[in-house]
Amino acid sequence: MKVRRSIVAAGAAVVLGTTGALVLPAVASAHDAVHTLKYIAVANKTIAFTSTTFGIQVTDVNGTGKIIGFDDVYVTVPGTNTARGNAAIDITGGFLYVTLTTTNGSKTFSGKVTGGTGAFKGATGTITGKAISNTKRAVTIIYS
């Protein structure tokens, strides 16, 4: 359970976590052009709902450490080094919804942008990330 929990916590943190700055359109809709978001996701709180499902609260910061948003992540751990998650990313412009998967114990993750609200309504794209510590993930989201 301890190993699985740490893998899940790392996986969840992975879901949301480059040392770059956040780049968002000020008033443009998600469909105007291709946009890139880069930030560091810092896992704050984790709760185990069952032995294989977890919730994670994440704070997103830019390259200078300024808080730029928050994430709520729901993670399912079907295997030893595998985790799948759904996340709602709350940033300027609305919510951005993503799904993600890791198959290497949360060292890296990837997934899809599945939509959102406000400026992100109807958004599609990709999310990738990599671990930079036990609680921090470098995240890049490319969407249109």
C-alpha positions in Angstrom: 0.0 0.0 0.0 2.8 2.5 0.8 4.6 1.8 -2.5 1.3 2.0 -4.4 0.3 5.2 -2.6 3.7 6.9 -3.4 3.4 5.8 -7.0 -0.1 7.2 -7.2 0.8 10.4 -5.5 3.7 10.8 -7.8 1.5 10.0 -10.7 -1.1 12.5 -9.7 1.5 15.1 -9.2 2.9 14.2 -12.6 -0.5 14.8 -14.1 0.0 18.5 -13.4 3.5 19.8 -13.1 8.8 22.9 -17.2 10.4 25.6 -15.7 8.9 27.9 -18.3 6.4 30.6 -17.9 2.6 30.4 -18.4 1.5 31.6 -21.8 -2.2 32.3 -22.2 -4.2 34.3 -24.6 -5.7 37.4 -22.9 -9.1 37.4 -24.6 -8.7 35.0 -27.4 -10.8 31.9 -27.6 -9.3 28.4 -27.6 -10.0 28.1 -31.3 -8.2 31.2 -32.6 -4.7 29.6 -32.8 -2.4 27.1 -31.2 -1.5 28.0 -27.6 1.2 26.6 -25.3 1.0 26.6 -21.5 4.2 25.8 -19.5 4.2 25.7 -15.7 5.3 23.7 -12.6 2.6 21.7 -10.9 3.2 21.3 -7.1 1.1 18.6 -5.4 -0.2 19.9 -2.1 -2.8 17.4 -0.7 -3.5 13.8 -1.6 -6.4 11.7 -0.4 -6.8 7.9 -0.9 -10.5 7.1 -1.8 -9.6 3.4 -2.2 -6.4 1.4 -2.5 -6.3 2.2 -6.2 -8.0 5.6 -6.5 -6.7 9.0 -5.3 -7.6 12.7 -5.4 -4.8 15.3 -5.6 -4.9 19.0 -5.2 -2.2 20.8 -7.1 -1.0 24.4 -7.2 0.4 25.6 -10.6 3.3 28.2 -10.6 5.2 29.9 -13.4 9.0 30.0 -13.7 9.3 32.7 -11.1 7.2 30.8 -8.5 4.0 33.0 -8.9 0.8 31.0 -8.5 -1.1 31.0 -11.8 -3.8 28.3 -11.1 -4.9 25.2 -9.4 -5.7 21.6 -10.5 -7.9 18.9 -9.1 -6.8 15.4 -10.3 -8.6 12.1 -9.9 -6.2 9.1 -10.4 -6.7 5.4 -10.9 -3.8 3.0 -10.4 -4.5 -0.2 -12.4 -0.9 -1.6 -12.1 2.4 -1.2 -10.4 3.9 1.6 -12.5 0.7 2.6 -14.4 -1.7 5.4 -13.5 -4.5 7.1 -15.4 -6.1 10.5 -14.4 -8.6 13.1 -15.2 -7.9 16.7 -14.3 -9.6 20.1 -14.2 -7.0 22.9 -14.5 -8.3 26.2 -13.2 -6.4 29.0 -14.8 -7.0 32.5 -16.3 -9.8 32.1 -18.8 -11.7 29.2 -17.3 -11.2 25.4 -16.7 -9.2 23.2 -19.0 -10.0 19.5 -18.9 -7.4 16.8 -19.6 -6.9 13.1 -19.3 -3.5 11.6 -18.7 -1.5 8.4 -18.4 1.8 7.3 -16.9 3.4 3.9 -17.5 6.8 4.5 -15.7 5.8 5.2 -12.1 5.1 8.9 -12.8 8.5 9.9 -14.1 6.7 11.2 -17.2 3.1 11.5 -18.3 1.1 12.3 -21.4 -2.5 12.8 -22.4 -5.2 14.8 -24.2 -6.9 18.1 -23.7 -10.6 17.2 -23.8 -12.4 20.5 -23.5 -13.0 23.2 -21.0 -15.1 26.3 -20.0 -14.8 29.9 -20.9 -11.8 30.6 -23.2 -11.2 26.8 -23.3 -14.6 25.7 -24.4 -14.1 23.1 -27.1 -10.4 23.0 -26.7 -8.4 20.1 -28.0 -4.7 19.3 -27.7 -2.0 17.5 -25.7 -0.5 17.5 -22.2 2.9 16.2 -21.3 5.0 16.3 -18.2 8.0 15.1 -16.3 8.9 14.8 -12.7 11.4 17.4 -11.3 11.0 16.2 -7.7 8.6 14.0 -5.7 6.0 16.7 -5.5 6.7 18.8 -8.6 6.0 18.2 -12.3 7.0 20.3 -15.3 3.9 20.5 -17.5 3.4 21.5 -21.1 -0.1 21.8 -22.6 -0.5 22.6 -26.3 -4.1 23.4 -27.3 -6.3 25.0 -29.9 
